[in-house]
Amino acid sequence: MKNIFFFVAVLAFLLNACSEQEATEKVLGLKPVYGNIDDLATMISTTNNQPIQSVGKIYVYEDKLLINEVGKGVHVFNNADPKNPSPLKFINIPGNVDVAIKDDYVYADLGVGLATIDITDLDNIAVTSFDQNHVNSLNSARPPAAIVGLFVSDKVFFECPDQSKGLILSWEKAEMPKPDCFVIQ
């Protein structure tokens, strides 16, 4: 009788542990970063050079070489000697999808808007505008395709946006309890 009681107790514990584990399953997904336009200007900044992890578009502008890091920003190199470019700075542009450059201005698509950044002085860059006119309702309902494409999985989970929290400025990778929202690629 004691063996049966022990067996039932162990079985109940294991069944309970399985259901709790399923309820708290964590996944690597995308989480929206909320804020306002002033927050965006604070988030976009320069730091010391960073290692390149994922090469995006490459631009040569004057004596600079700019390499887009999708989702993160832009690497800036001194390209005075094209055979030996040397790292200068990294421009943090959270959620950055694509960039273009003209006349000391970087135009950075964040998926949630287009930021214009004056890079005349790399130590004191300035966001001169942020335009959301091209953003449609789909972009505010889920992460941009370029950010989703950074995942190797066919099913990419993301925290469902909550418009009451404000404007989505970017998306960041985060471990989270398995959310209800996902994209199939």
C-alpha positions in Angstrom: 0.0 0.0 0.0 2.9 2.4 0.8 4.4 1.6 -2.6 1.1 2.6 -4.4 0.8 5.8 -2.3 4.5 6.7 -3.1 3.9 5.9 -6.9 0.8 8.1 -7.0 2.6 10.9 -5.2 5.5 10.8 -7.6 3.2 10.6 -10.6 1.2 13.6 -9.4 4.4 15.6 -8.9 5.7 14.7 -12.3 2.4 15.6 -14.1 2.3 18.9 -12.2 5.9 19.7 -13.1 5.3 19.1 -16.8 2.3 21.4 -16.9 4.1 24.2 -15.0 7.2 23.8 -17.3 4.9 24.2 -20.4 3.3 27.2 -18.9 6.6 29.0 -18.3 8.4 27.9 -21.5 10.7 30.7 -22.6 11.6 31.5 -26.1 14.0 33.9 -27.8 11.9 36.5 -29.6 11.4 40.1 -30.3 10.2 42.7 -27.8 9.0 46.2 -28.8 10.9 49.2 -27.4 8.4 51.9 -26.6 9.0 55.6 -26.3 8.6 59.0 -27.9 10.6 61.0 -30.5 12.9 62.5 -27.7 13.7 59.0 -26.6 14.7 58.0 -30.1 17.2 60.9 -30.3 18.7 59.6 -27.1 18.9 56.0 -28.3 20.7 57.0 -31.5 24.3 57.7 -30.5 27.9 56.9 -31.3 30.1 54.6 -29.3 33.6 53.1 -29.8 33.9 50.7 -32.7 32.1 47.3 -32.3 32.9 43.9 -33.9 31.0 43.3 -37.1 28.5 40.4 -36.7 26.2 40.7 -39.7 27.2 42.7 -42.7 24.4 44.7 -44.3 24.8 47.3 -47.0 28.2 49.0 -47.5 28.8 52.6 -48.5 31.8 54.6 -49.3 31.4 58.3 -48.6 34.2 60.8 -48.8 37.0 59.2 -46.8 34.6 57.0 -44.8 33.5 53.4 -45.2 30.0 52.7 -43.6 28.8 49.2 -43.0 25.2 48.6 -41.9 24.6 46.1 -39.1 20.9 45.2 -39.5 19.0 45.7 -36.3 21.8 47.5 -34.6 23.3 50.4 -36.5 26.3 51.5 -38.7 30.0 50.8 -38.4 32.1 53.8 -39.5 35.7 53.3 -40.7 38.4 55.7 -41.8 38.8 54.8 -45.5 41.6 57.2 -46.4 43.7 54.1 -47.2 41.1 51.8 -48.9 43.5 48.9 -48.7 43.5 49.2 -44.9 40.3 50.8 -43.5 40.5 51.5 -39.7 37.5 51.5 -37.4 36.4 54.9 -36.0 32.9 54.6 -34.4 29.7 52.7 -34.2 26.4 54.5 -34.6 23.8 52.8 -32.4 20.5 52.9 -34.3 18.3 50.3 -32.5 16.0 48.4 -34.9 17.9 49.7 -38.0 16.9 48.0 -41.1 18.6 49.8 -43.9 20.6 53.0 -44.5 21.6 55.5 -47.2 24.0 58.5 -47.0 24.2 61.8 -48.7 25.8 65.1 -47.8 26.8 64.1 -44.2 23.3 62.8 -43.5 22.6 59.1 -42.8 19.0 58.1 -43.6 18.2 55.2 -41.4 15.1 53.0 -41.8 14.1 51.6 -38.4 11.0 49.8 -39.7 8.9 52.1 -37.5 10.1 55.3 -39.2 12.9 57.0 -41.1 15.5 58.9 -39.0 17.8 61.5 -40.5 21.1 61.7 -38.7 23.7 64.5 -39.2 27.1 62.8 -39.0 29.2 65.9 -39.6 30.8 65.3 -36.2 30.9 61.6 -35.3 31.3 62.4 -31.6 28.2 64.6 -31.6 25.8 63.2 -34.1 22.3 64.6 -34.2 18.9 63.2 -35.2 17.5 66.0 -37.3 14.1 64.4 -38.1 12.0 61.3 -37.7 9.3 60.6 -40.2 6.6 57.9 -39.9 4.6 58.8 -43.0 5.7 55.7 -44.8 4.8 53.4 -41.8 1.6 51.4 -42.3 -0.5 49.7 -39.7 1.3 46.3 -40.3 4.6 47.8 -39.2 3.1 48.9 -35.9 1.5 45.5 -35.4 4.6 43.3 -35.8 8.4 43.6 -36.3 9.8 44.5 -39.7 10.6 41.6 -42.0 14.4 42.5 -42.0 14.5 42.1 -38.2 12.4 38.9 -38.3 14.8 37.6 -41.0 17.7 37.6 -38.5 16.2 34.5 -36.9 16.9 31.1 -38.3 13.6 29.7 -37.1 10.5 29.4 -39.3 8.3 30.7 -36.5 9.5 33.9 -34.8 7.7 34.9 -31.6 7.3 38.5 -30.6 5.6 40.3 -27.7 2.2 41.5 -29.0 2.3 45.3 -29.3 0.4 47.4 -26.8 -0.4 50.8 -28.3 -1.3 52.2 -24.8 2.5 52.0 -24.0 3.3 54.5 -26.7 5.2 54.6 -30.0 7.2 51.5 -31.0 10.7 52.9 -31.6 12.5 49.6 -32.3 12.5 45.9 -31.6 15.1 44.0 -29.6 15.9 40.3 -29.1 14.9 39.1 -25.7 14.2 35.9 -23.9 10.6 35.9 -22.7 7.7 33.6 -21.8 6.3 32.2 -25.0 4.0 35.0 -26.3 0.8 34.7 -28.3 2.1 36.6 -31.3 4.4 35.1 -33.9 5.3 35.4 -37.6 5.9 32.5 -39.9 8.7 33.0 -42.4 
